[in-house]
Amino acid sequence: MLLKIVALAVVFLNGHICQQVNTPDGPILGTTEYSIAGTPYSSFYSIPYAKPPVGTLRFQAPQAVEPWTEVYNATTEQKRVCYQLYQDLPEETEDCLLLNVYVPQSNATDLPVMLFIHGGGFISGSGLNGGPQGFYRPNFWMDNNVILISINYRLGVFGFFSTGDEIIPGNNGLKDQVQAMKWVQRNIASFGGDPKKVLIFGQSAGSASVGWHLLSSSSTGLFRAAILQSGTPLCPWAYQRNQTTISYKTASLIDSQFNTSRDSNKLLEVLQSVDAKAIDDAALTFANWDSSQPSWAERKQLEQGFYFAPVVEVENNDSFVTGYPYVILENGNFNKIPIMIGTDADEGLMNLSEYLDSQLAAYDEAYSRMNPGNLHLVDAQDISEVGNAIKEEYSPNDTFLNNKLGAFEYFTEQDFTKSIVKHAELHSAEASTYFYEFSYSGEMGFNTYYRYPGSTNITHGEEMGYIFSTADPNNFSVADQLVHKRLLRLWINFATYLNPTPEVDELLQNITWPELKPGAFKFVNILSDLVVTAGTPKAKRIAFWDSLYEKYGIKPFDTY
């Protein structure tokens, strides 16, 4: 038996062995492919999970795809990507709400399902296997008994435009993800998957998306566990506070009446009537204009969230979330399911760019420019004191321009570590929580792109090369191969057993990964060995940030 399905037909198409699966949505034809290790698996490419969000469906919540009767040919991946803010690709289209399903050809039944949500700052990326923005290949996963799913969702202006009211409430990219999960619930049993064993996971903005689903009642019951890799709704970049201003400034570049008008109904009418490229170009023009401002101002915009990012909605028929992320977590009003959550050791190395020097020079002119916006500071003395405290903590003896290592540490802990640790602490009060820090630097990772003397070179996304790649692990060091095998084992264990170390396992060095408990933080540091560690990662710095929020922060906090 190749798959546990309602109906299976093995056919030959252009010399390839194909499998037809009859799902509640309609018959789907997939193809046989092989992992790097030679394991056969079935690929079902570019399956539509929602109606194309065009015309009157543009800037609206997604609608379920209409069932079909003819066989849908899913043997070849359609290189369709959702509009990307900073790229102009011929493959961009609004008709991009597609997903890929990869199924091992084994006798296993009721397989766990792992649905991956890609990152890219909510403005770029795709769930493609190859082609433009394609990276998320199933090779490593298909040597195991797990179904892997990758998805596209609306990005940038199309996915996260919001007028701050019920007309265009926002979060359509997140609502697309919900629609994809509903598709899984309807159809995955036909592929041999268990709809009761769905785990969602993501990296960066995909990880923050996973975190938003933990906070939304719209997502309740659609998955039983989650893995968050380097992102949470508590990260300052993952939530936009100024969505109405951004949206109308963007719209005014399409129609000048919106320089003064705040008529959301008229705005929706205009936006649904113009060409998608005009909207994409307007968003890019706005983003480029704002980015041309002094670098410290751009940084403060980042503190207020990416331009097009998740928002807190007003109550409406399709509300995704209507409360501040921090408040929801603090009050325990979230989906209480097991999670794994973690960071990379030097996330902030991703700030290494041609703009870094001008940004650091601006900080050195006024250290208050480094103050987190989510402290909500208003008192001039507090603003000055916090800025000076950050300077003293991260670069006491020199400017940041001359001490880039201190700046990278600031970026790592301000944008990622403190927020992710706080999310884990708040979640652990209500549900099982396993924390990790990825601290291994090897050639399978991304460290060849972001290197700086004196740093660990373990940058944002470092672990991704060990779990998604076309590279043959046998071409890398024994240490790299072990880290690769261990990550897959831990991730798949969690999807299968809701515990990353359910039994003694020599590959995992016989460790037991402890749950994080309130007041008793423990985590696994993923190095060339797996090291169980007491206390928070970067404990001294976490204590520093916590003291700032306790002394100066004005509640209610939205992020952290």
C-alpha positions as CSV (number, residue, x, y, z in Angstrom):
1,M,0.0,0.0,0.0
2,L,1.5,3.3,-1.1
3,L,-0.9,5.6,0.8
4,K,-3.8,5.2,3.1
5,I,-6.4,7.0,1.0
6,V,-10.1,6.8,0.0
7,A,-9.2,5.8,-3.5
8,L,-5.8,5.2,-5.2
9,A,-4.9,4.8,-8.8
10,V,-1.3,4.4,-9.9
11,V,-0.9,5.7,-13.5
12,F,2.0,6.6,-15.8
13,L,2.2,10.2,-17.1
14,N,5.1,11.1,-19.4
15,G,7.1,8.2,-18.1
16,H,6.5,9.1,-14.4
17,I,4.8,7.0,-11.8
18,C,1.8,9.1,-10.5
19,Q,-0.8,8.6,-7.8
20,Q,-4.3,9.8,-7.9
21,V,-5.9,10.7,-4.6
22,N,-9.7,11.3,-4.3
23,T,-10.3,14.0,-1.7
24,P,-13.5,15.7,-0.6
25,D,-12.5,18.7,-2.6
26,G,-11.8,16.6,-5.8
27,P,-9.4,14.1,-7.4
28,I,-5.7,15.1,-7.4
29,L,-2.9,13.6,-9.4
30,G,0.5,13.6,-7.8
31,T,3.9,12.3,-8.9
32,T,6.6,10.0,-7.4
33,E,9.9,11.7,-6.4
34,Y,12.9,10.6,-4.4
35,S,14.8,12.0,-1.4
36,I,18.5,12.5,-1.4
37,A,18.7,9.1,0.4
38,G,16.7,7.5,-2.4
39,T,13.4,7.2,-0.5
40,P,10.4,7.4,-2.7
41,Y,7.6,9.8,-1.8
42,S,4.6,11.4,-3.5
43,S,4.4,15.1,-4.3
44,F,1.2,16.9,-4.9
45,Y,2.0,20.4,-6.2
46,S,0.2,23.7,-6.3
47,I,-3.2,22.6,-5.0
48,P,-5.6,25.6,-4.6
49,Y,-6.9,25.9,-1.1
50,A,-9.0,29.1,-1.6
51,K,-10.7,31.0,-4.3
52,P,-8.3,33.4,-6.1
53,P,-8.5,36.7,-4.1
54,V,-9.2,38.9,-7.1
55,G,-11.8,41.5,-8.0
56,T,-14.3,41.9,-5.2
57,L,-12.4,39.3,-3.1
58,R,-9.3,41.5,-3.1
59,F,-8.5,42.8,0.5
60,Q,-11.2,40.4,1.8
61,A,-10.9,37.3,4.0
62,P,-10.3,34.2,1.8
63,Q,-13.1,31.9,0.7
64,A,-12.8,28.1,0.5
65,V,-12.0,26.8,-2.9
66,E,-14.9,25.3,-4.9
67,P,-14.8,21.5,-5.2
68,W,-13.9,20.1,-8.6
69,T,-14.8,16.9,-10.5
70,E,-12.1,16.7,-13.1
71,V,-8.7,15.3,-12.0
72,Y,-6.5,18.2,-10.9
73,N,-2.9,17.7,-12.2
74,A,-0.6,18.3,-9.3
75,T,2.4,16.5,-10.8
76,T,4.4,19.7,-11.6
77,E,4.9,22.8,-9.4
78,Q,3.4,25.9,-10.8
79,K,5.9,28.7,-10.1
80,R,3.2,31.1,-8.9
81,V,4.2,33.4,-6.0
82,C,2.2,36.1,-4.2
83,Y,3.2,39.7,-4.8
84,Q,6.6,40.5,-3.2
85,L,7.2,44.0,-2.0
86,Y,10.8,44.5,-3.0
87,Q,11.0,42.3,-6.0
88,D,9.4,42.5,-9.4
89,L,9.0,38.9,-10.6
90,P,7.2,37.6,-13.7
91,E,5.7,34.8,-11.5
92,E,3.9,37.2,-9.2
93,T,0.2,36.9,-9.2
94,E,-2.8,37.4,-6.9
95,D,-4.0,33.9,-7.8
96,C,-1.3,32.4,-5.5
97,L,-3.2,30.7,-2.7
98,L,-1.7,27.2,-3.3
99,L,-0.1,24.5,-1.2
100,N,2.2,21.5,-1.7
101,V,1.7,18.2,0.0
102,Y,4.5,15.6,0.4
103,V,3.7,12.1,1.5
104,P,6.1,9.2,2.3
105,Q,5.3,6.1,0.3
106,S,5.1,3.7,3.3
107,N,2.7,1.4,5.0
108,A,2.3,3.8,7.9
109,T,-1.2,5.1,8.5
110,D,-2.7,8.1,10.3
111,L,0.5,10.0,9.8
112,P,1.3,13.2,11.7
113,V,1.1,16.3,9.6
114,M,3.6,19.2,9.7
115,L,2.4,22.4,8.0
116,F,5.2,24.9,7.4
117,I,4.6,28.7,7.2
118,H,7.5,30.5,5.4
119,G,9.1,33.7,6.6
120,G,10.2,36.8,4.8
121,G,9.1,39.8,6.9
122,F,5.4,39.4,5.8
123,I,6.5,40.9,2.4
124,S,8.4,38.2,0.6
125,G,8.9,34.4,0.2
126,S,6.8,31.5,-0.8
127,G,6.1,27.9,0.0
128,L,7.6,26.7,-3.3
129,N,9.9,23.7,-3.6
130,G,11.9,25.4,-6.3
131,G,11.9,28.4,-8.7
132,P,11.5,32.0,-7.5
133,Q,11.6,32.3,-3.7
134,G,11.6,28.5,-3.6
135,F,13.6,27.0,-0.7
136,Y,11.4,24.6,1.3
137,R,12.2,21.2,-0.1
138,P,10.9,18.0,1.4
139,N,14.0,15.8,0.9
140,F,15.0,15.4,4.5
141,W,11.5,15.0,5.9
142,M,10.5,12.3,3.5
143,D,12.9,9.8,5.0
144,N,10.5,9.8,8.0
145,N,6.9,8.9,8.5
146,V,5.4,12.4,8.4
147,I,3.4,14.4,5.9
148,L,4.9,17.8,5.1
149,I,2.8,20.7,3.7
150,S,4.1,24.1,2.6
151,I,1.8,27.0,1.7
152,N,1.7,30.4,0.0
153,Y,-0.2,33.2,1.6
154,R,-0.8,36.9,0.6
155,L,2.0,39.2,1.5
156,G,2.8,42.9,1.8
157,V,0.0,45.3,0.8
158,F,-2.2,42.5,-0.4
159,G,-2.0,40.4,2.8
160,F,-1.6,43.1,5.5
161,F,-3.3,46.3,4.3
162,S,-5.7,47.6,6.9
163,T,-7.9,50.7,7.2
164,G,-8.3,50.1,10.9
165,D,-12.0,49.5,10.6
166,E,-14.4,46.7,9.5
167,I,-14.1,47.6,5.8
168,I,-10.5,46.4,5.4
169,P,-9.7,45.1,8.9
170,G,-6.4,43.5,7.8
171,N,-4.6,40.2,8.5
172,N,-5.7,38.6,5.3
173,G,-2.3,36.8,5.1
174,L,-3.0,35.2,8.4
175,K,-6.5,34.4,7.4
176,D,-5.2,32.7,4.3
177,Q,-3.1,30.5,6.6
178,V,-6.3,29.6,8.5
179,Q,-8.0,28.7,5.3
180,A,-5.0,26.4,4.4
181,M,-5.4,24.7,7.8
182,K,-9.1,24.2,7.1
183,W,-8.2,22.6,3.8
184,V,-5.9,20.2,5.7
185,Q,-8.7,19.3,8.1
186,R,-11.0,18.5,5.2
187,N,-8.6,16.6,3.0
188,I,-5.5,15.3,4.7
189,A,-7.1,11.9,5.7
190,S,-7.2,11.1,2.0
191,F,-3.4,11.3,1.8
192,G,-3.0,9.1,4.9
193,G,-2.6,11.9,7.4
194,D,-4.4,12.3,10.7
195,P,-6.3,15.6,10.9
196,K,-6.0,15.3,14.7
197,K,-2.2,15.3,14.5
198,V,-1.5,18.5,12.7
199,L,1.5,20.6,13.9
200,I,2.2,24.1,12.4
201,F,5.7,25.5,12.3
202,G,7.5,28.4,10.8
203,Q,10.6,30.6,10.9
204,S,11.0,34.3,11.3
205,A,7.8,36.0,10.1
206,G,6.4,32.5,9.6
207,S,7.2,31.8,13.3
208,A,5.5,35.0,14.3
209,S,2.5,33.8,12.2
210,V,2.5,30.6,14.2
211,G,2.4,32.7,17.3
212,W,-0.5,34.8,16.1
213,H,-2.4,31.5,15.5
214,L,-1.8,30.6,19.1
215,L,-3.6,33.9,20.1
216,S,-6.6,33.6,17.7
217,S,-9.8,31.8,18.3
218,S,-10.1,31.5,14.5
219,S,-7.3,28.9,14.6
220,T,-8.6,27.0,17.6
221,G,-8.9,23.2,16.9
222,L,-7.0,23.4,13.5
223,F,-3.7,22.1,15.0
224,R,-2.6,20.4,18.2
225,A,1.0,21.7,18.5
226,A,3.4,24.3,17.2
227,I,7.1,25.1,16.7
228,L,8.2,28.7,16.7
229,Q,11.6,29.4,15.2
230,S,12.9,32.9,15.8
231,G,9.7,34.9,15.9
232,T,6.6,35.6,18.0
233,P,3.9,38.3,18.0
234,L,5.8,39.8,20.9
235,C,8.7,40.8,18.6
236,P,8.4,44.5,17.9
237,W,8.6,44.0,14.2
238,A,5.7,41.5,14.0
239,Y,2.9,43.9,14.9
240,Q,1.9,47.1,13.2
241,R,0.4,50.0,15.2
242,N,0.1,52.6,12.5
243,Q,-1.8,50.6,9.9
244,T,-4.3,53.3,9.0
245,T,-1.7,55.9,8.3
246,I,0.4,53.5,6.2
247,S,-2.6,52.3,4.3
248,Y,-3.9,55.8,3.3
249,K,-0.4,57.0,2.5
250,T,-0.1,54.1,0.1
251,A,-3.5,54.6,-1.3
252,S,-2.8,58.3,-2.0
253,L,-0.1,57.2,-4.4
254,I,-2.8,55.5,-6.4
255,D,-5.5,58.1,-6.1
256,S,-4.7,61.6,-4.7
257,Q,-8.2,61.9,-3.1
258,F,-6.9,59.8,-0.3
259,N,-4.5,62.5,0.8
260,T,-7.4,63.9,2.6
261,S,-10.3,61.4,2.4
262,R,-10.7,58.7,5.0
263,D,-13.6,57.0,3.3
264,S,-12.8,53.3,3.6
265,N,-15.7,52.2,1.5
266,K,-14.6,54.4,-1.4
267,L,-11.0,53.3,-0.9
268,L,-12.0,49.6,-1.1
269,E,-14.0,50.4,-4.3
270,V,-10.9,52.1,-5.9
271,L,-8.5,49.4,-4.8
272,Q,-10.7,46.6,-6.2
273,S,-10.9,48.3,-9.6
274,V,-7.3,49.0,-10.4
275,D,-4.6,46.7,-11.7
276,A,-2.8,44.7,-9.0
277,K,0.6,46.0,-10.3
278,A,-0.5,49.6,-9.5
279,I,-1.1,48.6,-5.9
280,D,2.2,46.7,-5.7
281,D,4.1,49.7,-7.2
282,A,2.4,52.2,-4.8
283,A,3.4,50.0,-1.8
284,L,7.0,49.9,-3.0
285,T,7.1,53.6,-3.6
286,F,5.8,54.2,-0.1
287,A,8.3,51.8,1.5
288,N,11.2,53.2,-0.5
289,W,10.2,56.8,0.4
290,D,10.1,55.9,4.1
291,S,13.3,54.0,3.9
292,S,15.0,57.1,2.4
293,Q,14.5,58.9,5.7
294,P,17.4,59.0,8.3
295,S,18.3,55.5,9.3
296,W,17.3,56.0,12.9
297,A,13.8,57.0,11.7
298,E,13.6,53.9,9.7
299,R,14.6,51.9,12.7
300,K,11.8,53.6,14.8
301,Q,9.4,52.5,12.1
302,L,10.7,49.0,12.5
303,E,10.0,49.4,16.2
304,Q,6.4,50.1,15.3
305,G,6.3,47.0,13.2
306,F,7.0,46.2,9.6
307,Y,5.0,48.4,7.2
308,F,2.6,45.6,6.2
309,A,2.3,43.3,9.2
310,P,-0.4,41.8,11.5
311,V,-2.6,44.2,13.3
312,V,-5.1,44.2,16.1
313,E,-8.5,44.4,14.4
314,V,-11.8,46.0,15.3
315,E,-14.6,43.5,15.9
316,N,-15.9,42.3,12.5
317,N,-17.4,39.2,10.9
318,D,-14.0,37.8,10.1
319,S,-11.9,39.0,13.1
320,F,-8.6,37.2,13.5
321,V,-7.5,38.9,16.7
322,T,-8.8,41.9,18.5
323,G,-6.5,42.3,21.5
324,Y,-2.8,43.1,22.1
325,P,-0.6,40.1,21.9
326,Y,1.1,40.7,25.3
327,V,-2.2,41.1,27.0
328,I,-3.7,38.0,25.5
329,L,-0.7,36.0,26.7
330,E,-0.6,37.6,30.1
331,N,-4.3,36.8,30.7
332,G,-4.0,33.2,29.5
333,N,-6.6,33.7,26.7
334,F,-4.7,31.7,24.0
335,N,-4.7,28.3,22.5
336,K,-3.2,26.1,25.3
337,I,-1.3,23.5,23.3
338,P,2.2,22.2,23.5
339,I,4.9,24.4,21.8
340,M,8.6,24.3,21.0
341,I,10.1,27.8,20.7
342,G,13.6,29.1,20.3
343,T,16.2,31.5,18.9
344,D,19.5,31.5,17.1
345,A,22.5,32.7,19.0
346,D,23.3,35.8,16.9
347,E,20.0,36.7,15.2
348,G,21.1,40.3,14.9
349,L,23.8,39.6,12.4
350,M,21.1,39.9,9.8
351,N,21.5,43.7,10.2
352,L,24.9,43.5,8.6
353,S,24.3,45.6,5.5
354,E,25.5,48.7,3.6
355,Y,23.2,50.8,5.8
356,L,24.6,49.7,9.1
357,D,27.3,52.4,9.6
358,S,24.8,55.3,9.0
359,Q,22.3,53.6,11.4
360,L,24.9,53.2,14.2
361,A,26.2,56.8,13.7
362,A,22.6,58.0,14.2
363,Y,22.4,55.9,17.4
364,D,25.7,57.4,18.7
365,E,24.2,60.9,18.2
366,A,21.3,60.1,20.5
367,Y,21.1,56.8,22.3
368,S,17.4,57.3,23.0
369,R,16.9,56.3,19.4
370,M,17.6,52.8,20.6
371,N,14.7,52.8,23.0
372,P,12.0,50.2,22.3
373,G,8.8,51.7,21.1
374,N,6.8,49.2,23.1
375,L,7.9,50.8,26.4
376,H,5.5,53.6,25.5
377,L,7.8,56.2,27.1
378,V,6.6,59.8,27.3
379,D,8.6,61.4,30.0
380,A,11.8,63.1,28.7
381,Q,13.9,62.0,31.7
382,D,12.8,58.4,31.3
383,I,13.6,58.5,27.6
384,S,17.0,59.8,28.3
385,E,17.7,57.3,31.1
386,V,16.6,54.3,29.1
387,G,18.8,55.3,26.1
388,N,21.8,55.8,28.4
389,A,21.2,52.5,30.1
390,I,21.2,50.7,26.7
391,K,24.4,52.4,25.8
392,E,26.0,51.4,29.1
393,E,24.9,47.8,28.8
394,Y,25.9,47.2,25.2
395,S,28.9,49.5,24.5
396,P,30.1,51.2,27.7
397,N,33.6,52.1,26.5
398,D,33.1,53.1,22.9
399,T,30.7,54.2,20.2
400,F,28.5,51.7,18.5
401,L,30.1,52.6,15.2
402,N,33.4,51.4,16.6
403,N,31.8,48.5,18.5
404,K,29.6,46.6,16.0
405,L,29.7,43.5,18.1
406,G,27.8,45.3,20.8
407,A,25.3,46.6,18.2
408,F,24.7,43.1,16.9
409,E,24.1,41.9,20.5
410,Y,21.6,44.7,20.9
411,F,19.8,43.8,17.7
412,T,19.7,40.1,18.7
413,E,18.3,40.7,22.1
414,Q,16.0,43.7,21.4
415,D,14.4,42.3,18.3
416,F,14.3,38.6,19.1
417,T,15.6,37.1,22.4
418,K,13.8,39.1,25.0
419,S,10.5,38.8,23.1
420,I,10.8,35.1,22.5
421,V,11.8,34.3,26.0
422,K,8.9,36.3,27.4
423,H,6.4,34.5,25.0
424,A,7.8,31.2,26.3
425,E,7.4,32.2,29.9
426,L,3.9,33.4,29.5
427,H,2.8,30.3,27.5
428,S,4.5,27.9,30.0
429,A,2.0,29.1,32.7
430,E,-0.8,27.3,30.8
431,A,0.7,24.6,28.5
432,S,3.8,22.5,27.8
433,T,6.7,24.6,26.5
434,Y,10.1,23.5,25.3
435,F,12.7,26.1,24.7
436,Y,15.9,25.9,22.6
437,E,18.8,28.1,21.5
438,F,20.5,27.1,18.3
439,S,24.3,27.8,18.8
440,Y,26.0,25.5,16.3
441,S,28.0,27.0,13.4
442,G,28.5,24.6,10.5
443,E,28.8,24.7,6.8
444,M,25.2,23.5,6.3
445,G,23.9,26.7,7.8
446,F,23.6,30.3,6.6
447,N,26.7,31.6,8.3
448,T,28.5,32.0,5.0
449,Y,26.2,34.9,4.2
450,Y,26.5,36.8,7.5
451,R,30.0,36.8,9.1
452,Y,31.6,39.3,11.4
453,P,34.9,38.9,13.2
454,G,34.4,38.0,16.8
455,S,30.8,36.9,16.4
456,T,29.5,33.3,16.5
457,N,28.3,33.7,12.9
458,I,25.1,31.9,13.9
459,T,22.6,34.3,12.3
460,H,18.9,34.5,11.8
461,G,17.7,31.4,10.0
462,E,20.9,29.5,10.7
463,E,19.1,26.2,11.5
464,M,17.1,26.2,8.3
465,G,19.9,24.7,6.2
466,Y,19.8,21.6,8.4
467,I,16.2,20.9,7.8
468,F,15.3,22.3,4.4
469,S,17.9,21.9,1.6
470,T,18.9,20.1,-1.6
471,A,22.4,19.6,-0.3
472,D,23.6,16.1,0.4
473,P,24.5,15.9,4.1
474,N,27.2,13.3,3.3
475,N,29.2,16.1,1.7
476,F,29.5,17.9,5.0
477,S,31.3,17.2,8.3
478,V,30.2,14.5,10.7
479,A,29.3,17.2,13.2
480,D,27.0,18.9,10.6
481,Q,25.4,15.5,9.8
482,L,24.7,14.9,13.4
483,V,23.1,18.3,13.9
484,H,21.0,17.8,10.8
485,K,19.8,14.4,12.0
486,R,19.1,15.6,15.6
487,L,17.1,18.6,14.5
488,L,14.9,16.4,12.3
489,R,14.5,13.8,15.0
490,L,13.6,16.5,17.6
491,W,11.1,18.3,15.3
492,I,9.4,15.1,14.1
493,N,9.3,13.6,17.6
494,F,7.4,16.7,18.8
495,A,5.0,16.4,15.9
496,T,4.4,12.7,16.6
497,Y,4.5,12.5,20.4
498,L,4.2,16.2,21.6
499,N,7.6,15.7,23.2
500,P,10.9,16.2,21.6
501,T,12.6,13.4,23.6
502,P,9.8,10.9,24.3
503,E,12.3,8.1,25.0
504,V,16.0,7.4,25.5
505,D,17.7,7.9,22.1
506,E,21.4,7.6,21.4
507,L,21.2,10.0,18.5
508,L,19.9,12.6,21.0
509,Q,22.6,11.7,23.4
510,N,20.1,10.1,25.8
511,I,19.0,13.5,27.1
512,T,15.5,14.4,28.4
513,W,14.5,17.8,27.2
514,P,12.8,19.5,30.3
515,E,9.7,21.5,30.0
516,L,10.1,25.2,30.8
517,K,8.2,26.0,34.0
518,P,7.2,29.4,35.4
519,G,10.1,30.5,37.6
520,A,12.2,27.6,36.5
521,F,13.5,28.3,33.0
522,K,15.4,25.4,31.4
523,F,16.3,24.9,27.8
524,V,18.3,22.8,25.4
525,N,21.3,24.5,23.8
526,I,21.8,23.0,20.4
527,L,25.6,22.9,19.8
528,S,27.7,20.1,18.4
529,D,26.2,18.4,21.5
530,L,22.7,18.8,23.0
531,V,23.2,20.6,26.3
532,V,20.4,20.9,28.9
533,T,20.8,24.2,30.6
534,A,19.2,25.9,33.6
535,G,18.3,29.6,33.4
536,T,17.4,31.7,30.3
537,P,19.6,32.1,27.3
538,K,21.7,35.3,27.7
539,A,20.4,35.5,31.3
540,K,22.2,38.7,32.2
541,R,20.8,40.6,29.2
542,I,17.3,39.2,29.7
543,A,17.4,40.5,33.3
544,F,18.5,43.9,32.0
545,W,15.6,44.2,29.6
546,D,13.1,42.9,32.2
547,S,14.3,45.5,34.6
548,L,13.7,48.3,32.0
549,Y,10.2,47.1,31.3
550,E,9.4,46.8,35.0
551,K,10.9,50.3,35.9
552,Y,9.9,52.4,32.9
553,G,7.4,50.5,30.8
554,I,3.8,51.8,30.6
555,K,1.2,49.2,30.4
556,P,-0.8,47.8,28.7
557,F,2.1,46.4,26.7
558,D,1.3,45.3,23.1
559,T,4.6,43.6,22.4
560,Y,7.7,43.1,24.4
